[in-house]
Amino acid sequence: MPTNAQVLLDHRPTGKVSPANFRIVETPVPTPGPGEVLVRHTFLSLDPYMRGRLSDAKSYAKPQEVGAVMGGGTVGVVEASNNPRFHPGDEVVGMGGWQRYSVSDGATLRVVDAKAAPIQAYLGSLGMPGVTAWYGLNKIIAPKARETVLVSAATGAVGSVVGQLAKIAGARPVGIAGGEEKCAYAVKELGYAACVDHKSPGFAEGLKAALPDGVDGLFENVGGEPFRLAMRRINDFARVAICGLIASYEGAPTGLLDMRLFLVKRFKMEGFIVSDHMELWPQAIGELVSLAAAKKLTWRETIREGIENAPQALIDLLKGENFGKMLVRVS
């Protein structure tokens, strides 16, 4: 008989995240009740925001409950349904968490077209990361033709979409990524005009050279030293979208700017959480799916095998060891 493998948060990390913070249990496959749907997951989504939820500090997201299944995005197949909106065999995206099976009332489930793109793409470029990129670029930065848009974590699940959308908008996207391979991919496959390796000893000089006309729009995913250096190149009336600060999630400082810079440069800086804008998701996903169908949107994935490897996959994501979207294939 199949069982439901589940990854629970055993205790909160006191420093960096460790596999020991989690434990794996096997439970019976749940039975859906009236109005409920049983989903067998095929992929789990690994995302930087998960690190913040492991802490009990007050934030925009509710802390992960100790002893409970680790929360997160999932795609899978409906196994059984007592909900007229869903049928066995439907492929769906939802928030089923780090487990092989989940039961849902259907409120957070959405049927997706697996013929338009591989189902796991709805956890990446055609899902939350893609909508995040779409919102931050279009609604905060709103680039004009020939403006320079700088994107940190340029080849990640969010950044890779930002760069492509910026180019489609007629802007000049410049990326920051970790390693020569990622930077080469950013330029050759994603269409960045330039990409600077933040691991290079000459990072500061390289960033300056890649931005001869400064920065009109900054899509910030990292924080830390790359953010500090990027702000030295900011133009008058620039727009800065703060999407994430992954460098600080495991302890690296991201200090506040010298307030004089706000006055002198008259730029706008806005932090955002894409779940605050659910009314725009259908529009964003529709546009992203259309671009993918037209072969105008591409992506890469890092896939780890086995639900038991989800904790290590999260740790590797926080260290930047993923190339594109980090996923776990459930087995």
C-alpha positions as CSV (number, residue, x, y, z in Angstrom):
1,M,0.0,0.0,0.0
2,P,1.3,3.5,-0.8
3,T,2.2,5.8,2.1
4,N,2.4,9.5,2.5
5,A,6.0,10.6,3.0
6,Q,6.1,13.9,4.8
7,V,8.9,16.3,5.7
8,L,8.2,18.1,9.1
9,L,10.0,21.0,10.7
10,D,11.5,19.3,13.8
11,H,12.9,22.5,15.3
12,R,13.9,25.9,14.3
13,P,17.5,26.7,13.1
14,T,19.5,28.8,15.5
15,G,22.1,29.6,12.8
16,K,22.2,28.3,9.3
17,V,19.7,25.8,8.2
18,S,20.7,22.1,8.6
19,P,19.0,18.8,7.5
20,A,18.8,18.1,11.2
21,N,16.1,20.8,11.5
22,F,13.7,18.5,9.7
23,R,12.5,14.9,10.1
24,I,10.7,12.6,7.7
25,V,7.7,10.5,8.6
26,E,5.5,8.0,6.8
27,T,1.7,8.3,7.3
28,P,-1.3,6.7,5.6
29,V,-2.5,8.3,2.4
30,P,-5.3,10.7,3.5
31,T,-8.9,10.2,2.4
32,P,-10.7,13.3,0.9
33,G,-13.8,14.3,2.7
34,P,-16.9,16.1,1.3
35,G,-15.9,18.8,-1.2
36,E,-12.2,17.8,-0.9
37,V,-9.6,16.7,-3.4
38,L,-6.7,14.2,-3.0
39,V,-3.6,15.3,-5.0
40,R,-0.5,13.1,-5.6
41,H,2.5,15.5,-5.9
42,T,5.0,15.2,-8.7
43,F,7.2,18.3,-7.9
44,L,7.9,20.5,-4.9
45,S,8.9,24.1,-5.2
46,L,11.9,25.4,-3.3
47,D,12.0,29.1,-2.8
48,P,14.1,31.6,-0.8
49,Y,11.1,32.9,1.2
50,M,11.0,29.5,3.0
51,R,14.1,30.5,5.1
52,G,12.2,33.4,6.7
53,R,9.3,31.1,7.6
54,L,11.7,28.8,9.6
55,S,12.1,31.7,12.1
56,D,9.4,32.7,14.5
57,A,10.2,36.4,14.0
58,K,7.3,38.5,12.8
59,S,7.3,38.9,9.1
60,Y,4.9,39.1,6.1
61,A,4.5,35.4,6.1
62,K,3.2,33.3,9.0
63,P,6.1,31.2,10.6
64,Q,6.3,27.6,9.8
65,E,4.7,25.6,12.6
66,V,7.1,23.2,14.4
67,G,6.0,19.6,14.0
68,A,3.9,20.3,11.0
69,V,4.5,19.5,7.3
70,M,6.8,22.1,5.7
71,G,4.7,24.4,3.6
72,G,5.4,25.1,-0.1
73,G,4.2,25.1,-3.6
74,T,3.4,21.8,-5.4
75,V,2.2,20.5,-8.7
76,G,0.6,17.1,-9.1
77,V,-2.3,15.0,-10.3
78,V,-5.8,14.6,-8.8
79,E,-6.1,11.1,-7.5
80,A,-9.6,11.4,-6.1
81,S,-12.2,14.2,-5.9
82,N,-15.3,15.0,-4.0
83,N,-15.3,18.5,-5.5
84,P,-17.1,19.1,-8.8
85,R,-14.4,21.6,-9.9
86,F,-11.8,18.8,-10.1
87,H,-11.6,15.4,-11.7
88,P,-9.2,12.5,-11.3
89,G,-6.3,13.0,-13.8
90,D,-6.5,16.8,-13.6
91,E,-3.0,18.3,-13.3
92,V,-3.0,21.0,-10.7
93,V,-0.8,23.6,-9.0
94,G,-1.3,24.4,-5.3
95,M,0.3,24.7,-1.9
96,G,0.4,21.1,-0.8
97,G,3.6,21.3,1.1
98,W,6.6,18.9,1.4
99,Q,4.7,15.6,1.2
100,R,3.8,13.0,-1.3
101,Y,0.0,13.5,-1.0
102,S,-2.2,16.3,0.2
103,V,-5.9,16.9,0.7
104,S,-7.4,20.3,-0.4
105,D,-10.8,21.9,-0.3
106,G,-9.8,23.3,-3.8
107,A,-9.6,26.9,-2.8
108,T,-5.9,27.2,-3.6
109,L,-5.8,24.6,-6.4
110,R,-5.7,25.6,-10.1
111,V,-5.9,23.2,-13.0
112,V,-3.0,23.8,-15.5
113,D,-2.4,22.9,-19.1
114,A,0.5,20.5,-19.0
115,K,0.5,20.4,-22.9
116,A,1.4,24.1,-23.0
117,A,4.5,23.6,-20.8
118,P,6.0,20.9,-18.5
119,I,3.9,20.8,-15.4
120,Q,6.8,22.0,-13.1
121,A,7.0,25.2,-15.1
122,Y,3.9,26.3,-13.2
123,L,6.1,26.4,-10.1
124,G,8.7,28.6,-11.9
125,S,8.5,30.9,-14.9
126,L,4.8,30.3,-15.4
127,G,4.0,30.4,-11.7
128,M,4.8,32.5,-8.6
129,P,8.4,33.4,-9.6
130,G,7.3,34.4,-13.0
131,V,4.4,36.6,-11.6
132,T,6.9,38.1,-9.2
133,A,9.2,39.1,-12.1
134,W,6.2,40.4,-14.1
135,Y,4.9,42.5,-11.2
136,G,8.2,44.0,-10.1
137,L,9.3,44.9,-13.6
138,N,6.1,46.2,-15.0
139,K,4.4,47.8,-12.0
140,I,7.4,49.2,-10.1
141,I,10.3,49.6,-12.5
142,A,8.1,50.1,-15.6
143,P,11.2,50.4,-17.9
144,K,11.2,52.7,-20.9
145,A,13.0,51.8,-24.2
146,R,16.8,51.9,-23.9
147,E,16.8,52.3,-20.1
148,T,19.2,50.1,-18.2
149,V,17.7,47.5,-15.9
150,L,20.0,45.7,-13.5
151,V,19.0,42.4,-12.1
152,S,20.7,40.5,-9.3
153,A,20.4,36.7,-9.1
154,A,19.9,37.1,-12.9
155,T,19.7,33.4,-13.7
156,G,17.5,32.4,-10.8
157,A,13.8,31.5,-11.1
158,V,12.7,35.2,-10.8
159,G,15.7,37.0,-12.3
160,S,15.8,34.9,-15.5
161,V,12.2,36.1,-16.3
162,V,12.9,39.7,-15.4
163,G,15.8,39.9,-17.8
164,Q,13.8,38.5,-20.7
165,L,10.8,40.7,-20.0
166,A,13.0,43.8,-19.8
167,K,14.5,43.0,-23.2
168,I,11.1,42.5,-24.7
169,A,10.1,45.9,-23.3
170,G,13.1,47.4,-25.2
171,A,15.3,48.0,-22.2
172,R,18.9,47.0,-21.8
173,P,19.1,44.3,-19.1
174,V,22.3,43.7,-17.2
175,G,22.6,40.8,-14.8
176,I,24.6,39.9,-11.7
177,A,25.1,36.1,-11.2
178,G,27.5,33.8,-9.4
179,G,30.0,32.1,-11.7
180,E,31.1,32.3,-15.3
181,E,28.7,29.6,-16.4
182,K,25.7,31.4,-15.1
183,C,26.9,34.7,-16.6
184,A,27.4,33.0,-20.0
185,Y,23.9,31.6,-19.9
186,A,22.5,35.0,-19.0
187,V,24.0,36.6,-22.1
188,K,23.7,33.8,-24.6
189,E,20.3,32.3,-23.6
190,L,18.4,34.9,-21.6
191,G,19.3,37.9,-23.7
192,Y,21.1,40.0,-21.1
193,A,23.3,42.7,-22.7
194,A,26.0,41.9,-20.0
195,C,26.4,39.9,-16.9
196,V,28.9,40.4,-14.1
197,D,30.1,37.6,-11.8
198,H,29.8,38.6,-8.2
199,K,32.3,35.9,-7.2
200,S,35.0,37.5,-9.4
201,P,37.8,39.5,-7.6
202,G,37.1,42.2,-10.1
203,F,33.4,42.4,-9.5
204,A,33.2,46.1,-8.6
205,E,35.2,47.1,-11.6
206,G,33.2,44.8,-13.9
207,L,29.9,46.1,-12.6
208,K,31.0,49.7,-13.3
209,A,32.1,48.8,-16.8
210,A,28.8,47.0,-17.6
211,L,26.8,50.1,-16.6
212,P,28.3,53.0,-18.6
213,D,24.9,54.8,-18.4
214,G,24.1,53.9,-14.8
215,V,21.0,52.1,-13.6
216,D,17.5,53.3,-14.3
217,G,15.8,50.2,-12.8
218,L,17.1,47.8,-10.2
219,F,15.4,44.5,-9.6
220,E,17.0,43.4,-6.3
221,N,16.9,39.7,-5.2
222,V,20.1,39.5,-3.2
223,G,21.1,42.4,-1.0
224,G,24.6,42.5,0.6
225,E,27.6,43.8,-1.3
226,P,26.0,43.5,-4.8
227,F,23.2,45.7,-3.7
228,R,25.6,48.3,-2.2
229,L,27.6,48.5,-5.3
230,A,24.6,48.7,-7.6
231,M,23.2,51.7,-5.7
232,R,26.5,53.5,-6.4
233,R,25.5,53.5,-10.0
234,I,21.8,54.5,-9.6
235,N,20.5,57.3,-11.8
236,D,18.3,60.2,-11.1
237,F,14.6,59.2,-10.9
238,A,15.5,55.4,-11.0
239,R,13.1,52.8,-9.7
240,V,14.2,50.0,-7.3
241,A,12.1,46.9,-6.8
242,I,13.1,45.0,-3.6
243,C,12.0,41.4,-4.3
244,G,14.3,39.5,-2.0
245,L,17.5,39.8,0.2
246,I,18.8,36.3,0.1
247,A,22.3,37.3,1.1
248,S,20.9,38.3,4.5
249,Y,18.7,35.3,5.1
250,E,21.7,33.3,6.5
251,G,23.3,36.2,8.3
252,A,25.1,38.5,5.8
253,P,24.3,42.2,6.5
254,T,22.2,44.4,4.2
255,G,22.6,47.9,5.6
256,L,20.3,50.8,5.0
257,L,21.4,53.4,2.4
258,D,22.7,56.8,3.2
259,M,19.5,58.8,3.3
260,R,21.1,61.6,1.3
261,L,21.1,59.4,-1.7
262,F,17.3,59.4,-1.7
263,L,17.2,63.1,-1.9
264,V,20.1,63.7,-4.4
265,K,19.0,61.0,-6.8
266,R,15.2,61.3,-6.2
267,F,14.7,57.6,-6.9
268,K,11.8,55.4,-5.8
269,M,12.4,52.2,-3.8
270,E,9.6,49.8,-3.1
271,G,9.6,46.4,-1.5
272,F,6.8,44.0,-2.6
273,I,5.3,40.7,-1.9
274,V,3.6,39.2,-5.0
275,S,0.8,37.5,-2.9
276,D,-0.5,41.1,-2.1
277,H,-1.5,41.4,-5.8
278,M,-3.5,38.2,-6.5
279,E,-6.0,40.2,-8.7
280,L,-3.2,40.6,-11.3
281,W,-2.1,36.9,-11.3
282,P,-4.4,35.8,-14.1
283,Q,-3.2,38.6,-16.4
284,A,0.5,37.9,-15.6
285,I,0.2,34.2,-16.0
286,G,-1.7,34.6,-19.2
287,E,1.0,36.8,-20.7
288,L,3.8,34.5,-19.5
289,V,2.1,31.4,-20.9
290,S,1.7,33.2,-24.3
291,L,5.3,34.2,-24.3
292,A,6.3,30.6,-23.6
293,A,4.1,29.3,-26.4
294,A,5.7,31.8,-28.8
295,K,9.2,30.6,-27.7
296,K,9.9,34.1,-26.3
297,L,10.4,32.9,-22.8
298,T,13.0,30.3,-21.7
299,W,14.1,28.9,-18.4
300,R,16.4,26.3,-16.6
301,E,15.7,24.1,-13.7
302,T,17.7,22.3,-11.0
303,I,15.9,19.1,-10.1
304,R,16.7,17.1,-7.0
305,E,15.3,13.5,-6.8
306,G,13.3,12.3,-3.8
307,I,11.3,14.1,-1.2
308,E,13.8,13.1,1.4
309,N,16.3,15.5,-0.3
310,A,14.1,18.6,0.1
311,P,15.9,19.9,3.2
312,Q,19.3,19.7,1.5
313,A,17.8,21.3,-1.7
314,L,16.7,24.3,0.4
315,I,20.1,24.6,1.9
316,D,21.7,24.5,-1.5
317,L,19.3,27.1,-2.8
318,L,20.3,29.5,-0.1
319,K,23.9,29.0,-1.0
320,G,23.2,29.7,-4.7
321,E,24.0,26.2,-5.9
322,N,20.9,26.1,-8.1
323,F,20.8,27.0,-11.8
324,G,17.4,28.4,-12.5
325,K,14.4,27.2,-10.5
326,M,15.1,24.7,-7.7
327,L,12.7,21.8,-7.7
328,V,12.3,18.4,-6.0
329,R,10.8,15.5,-8.0
330,V,8.7,13.5,-5.6
331,S,9.3,9.8,-5.6
